[in-house]
Every structure is written in C-alpha cells, then in structure tokens.
Amino acid sequence: MRLFVAIQLPCPVRSSLLNAVSRMKELGRGNFTRPENLHLTLIFIGETGNEEAARQALSMVQGTAFPLSIGGLGSFGDLYWAGVDPSPALLSLQRQVEGSFRAAGFKLEQRPYRPHLTLCRQFRPYGAFRADEITVRPPTCSIERISLMESLRRDGRLIYREVAGQQLI
C-alpha cells in the first residue's frame, strides 16, 4: 500500500479552495485536485507492506489542536498550490509525526517540509496568467485530527482513503 499522513480539511475550507480551482479552470487546463482529495500532507511514507507498524507509529503522536491559516497561490513549476502558514504548532506536529515514523523504521524523504495544498498539477494557462488573478482566502480552521491515508487508483481515478486517525488534544 502507498501511505502518507495528512490533515484532512473541513468543508468550509474545501469550499473556498474549490472557488480558486474553479477560477483556475477558467484560465487554463491541467490535472486539478478533486474536492475529496484536498489535504495537507505531513509526511509521505510511500509503498509499504507494514500497515500495522504505520498505525502504531500514528498512535504514538501526541500533538495538540491548533489553528491552520491558508492563503495565497504559489507554484513549484507547473504545480500550483494554496499556501499554508507554517505556524510553530504545525511545524511541531509535522516533526513529531516524522520522528514517530522514523523511530518505527520507515524511510522518509530528506527534503525540508514545505506545507502547501496542491490545487493543480501540469497547469497550462490559455494565455497570459498571473497568480494574483486567483483569490485564495479560506477561513482559518481548527485542526483536531490527523489521518494515515492510503493512495490508490480505482477505475483510473486517484482516491485517498483513511486507514487510521489520531485525535489531537
């Protein structure tokens, strides 16, 4: 199974992000993230046959609930994303999740954590495009849970399925 740990977004945040995606669709084409797949990745685990060890590593995380602020549009080449405020609480949670999975023997990416919400991959604007044409201002939300997610393909569609969850106190 292909796994990652993520924060799933509440409906009001998703709705606001979908407004930005709709505007991007008017201005270009690409592989747009489906509404149910919008999430904030904390760590990417990748292929593993050890689901139980991943569940156990998630259960060891003892983070606290915190506010999450999102805003602005950015890109890594042709991948466009909504920005996430890298608050001390978010970064602390991400480090704790990473530490728990490393301690459980999972080999994780070494690159620095850059929190973002992917809106579109392979974006190709129809004409001149400026990122400031897209408004991304979802409401601040309270994050109270993290999820161990499986990434799979069903009928050619990418689906993210929660395998386990951990409440933040």
C-alpha positions in Angstrom: 0.0 0.0 0.0 1.0 3.6 -0.7 0.7 5.6 2.5 1.0 9.2 3.8 0.0 11.1 6.9 -2.2 14.1 6.3 -4.6 16.7 7.7 -8.0 16.4 6.1 -9.7 19.8 5.6 -13.1 20.8 6.9 -15.8 21.6 4.4 -15.7 25.4 4.6 -12.0 25.3 3.8 -12.5 22.9 0.9 -15.3 25.1 -0.5 -13.1 28.1 -0.5 -10.3 26.3 -2.2 -12.7 24.9 -4.8 -13.6 28.5 -5.7 -9.9 29.1 -6.5 -9.8 25.8 -8.5 -12.9 26.9 -10.5 -11.2 30.2 -11.4 -8.0 28.3 -12.5 -10.2 26.1 -14.7 -11.5 29.3 -16.4 -7.9 30.4 -17.1 -6.2 27.2 -18.1 -6.2 23.4 -18.1 -4.4 20.8 -16.0 -4.8 18.0 -13.6 -7.0 19.6 -10.9 -7.2 18.1 -7.4 -10.7 16.6 -6.8 -12.5 18.1 -3.9 -12.4 15.0 -1.8 -8.6 14.7 -2.3 -7.7 18.2 -0.9 -5.5 17.7 2.1 -2.3 18.9 3.8 0.5 16.2 3.7 2.5 16.0 6.9 4.8 13.1 5.7 4.9 10.9 2.7 5.6 7.2 3.5 5.3 5.6 0.1 4.9 1.9 -0.6 4.9 -0.3 2.4 3.5 -3.7 3.4 3.6 -2.8 7.0 0.2 -1.1 7.7 0.2 -2.2 11.3 3.6 -0.5 12.0 2.2 2.7 10.4 -0.9 2.5 12.5 1.2 2.1 15.6 3.5 5.0 14.7 0.5 7.2 14.2 -0.9 6.2 17.6 2.3 7.5 19.2 1.7 11.1 18.1 0.5 13.2 20.9 0.0 16.6 19.3 -2.3 19.4 20.4 -5.1 21.0 18.3 -4.1 24.3 16.6 -5.5 26.9 14.2 -4.5 26.5 10.5 -4.3 29.5 8.2 -4.3 29.2 4.5 -3.9 31.9 1.8 -2.2 32.9 -1.4 -1.4 31.0 -4.5 2.1 29.7 -5.4 3.8 27.2 -7.6 6.6 24.7 -8.0 6.9 24.9 -11.8 3.6 23.8 -13.2 2.2 22.6 -9.9 0.0 25.2 -8.3 -0.8 25.3 -4.6 -2.5 27.3 -1.8 -0.1 28.5 0.8 -0.3 27.3 4.4 1.1 29.3 7.3 4.0 27.3 8.7 3.0 28.1 12.3 5.1 26.7 15.2 2.2 24.4 16.1 2.0 22.9 12.6 5.8 22.5 12.3 6.0 20.9 15.7 3.3 18.4 14.8 5.0 17.6 11.5 8.3 17.0 13.3 6.6 14.7 15.8 4.9 12.7 13.1 8.1 12.4 11.2 10.0 11.3 14.3 7.4 8.7 15.2 7.6 7.1 11.8 11.4 7.2 11.6 11.5 5.6 15.0 9.2 2.8 13.7 11.7 2.2 10.9 10.1 4.0 8.0 12.4 5.6 5.4 11.1 9.1 4.7 12.1 11.9 2.4 15.0 14.1 3.5 13.9 17.4 1.9 12.7 20.2 4.1 8.9 20.4 4.9 7.1 23.0 2.9 3.4 23.0 3.8 1.0 23.5 0.9 -2.3 22.3 -0.6 -2.0 21.1 -4.1 -4.7 22.6 -6.4 -3.4 21.6 -9.8 -0.6 19.7 -11.5 0.6 20.4 -15.0 -1.3 23.7 -15.2 -1.2 25.2 -18.7 -2.8 28.7 -18.9 -4.8 29.6 -22.0 -3.0 32.9 -22.3 -1.1 35.3 -20.1 -1.5 34.2 -16.5 -0.8 36.0 -13.2 -1.2 34.1 -9.9 -2.7 37.2 -8.3 -5.7 36.7 -10.5 -6.7 33.9 -8.2 -8.0 34.6 -4.7 -7.2 32.0 -2.1 -8.5 33.0 1.4 -10.2 30.1 3.2 -11.3 30.7 6.7 -8.9 29.8 9.5 -9.9 26.4 10.9 -9.1 24.3 13.9 -7.1 21.2 13.3 -8.0 18.4 15.8 -7.1 15.2 14.0 -4.5 13.7 11.7 -5.0 10.7 9.4 -3.0 7.9 8.0 -4.1 7.8 4.3 -3.8 5.3 1.6 -3.4 6.5 -2.0 -4.8 4.1 -4.6 -6.3 4.1 -8.1 -9.8 2.9 -8.8 -11.2 3.0 -12.3 -8.3 5.3 -13.3 -9.1 7.8 -10.5 -6.8 8.7 -7.7 -8.5 8.1 -4.4 -7.3 8.8 -0.8 -8.8 6.6 1.9 -8.3 7.0 5.6 -6.7 3.9 7.1 -6.4 5.3 10.7 -6.9 8.5 12.6 -5.4 10.2 15.6 -7.1 12.8 17.7 -5.1 15.8 18.7 -5.7 17.1 22.3 
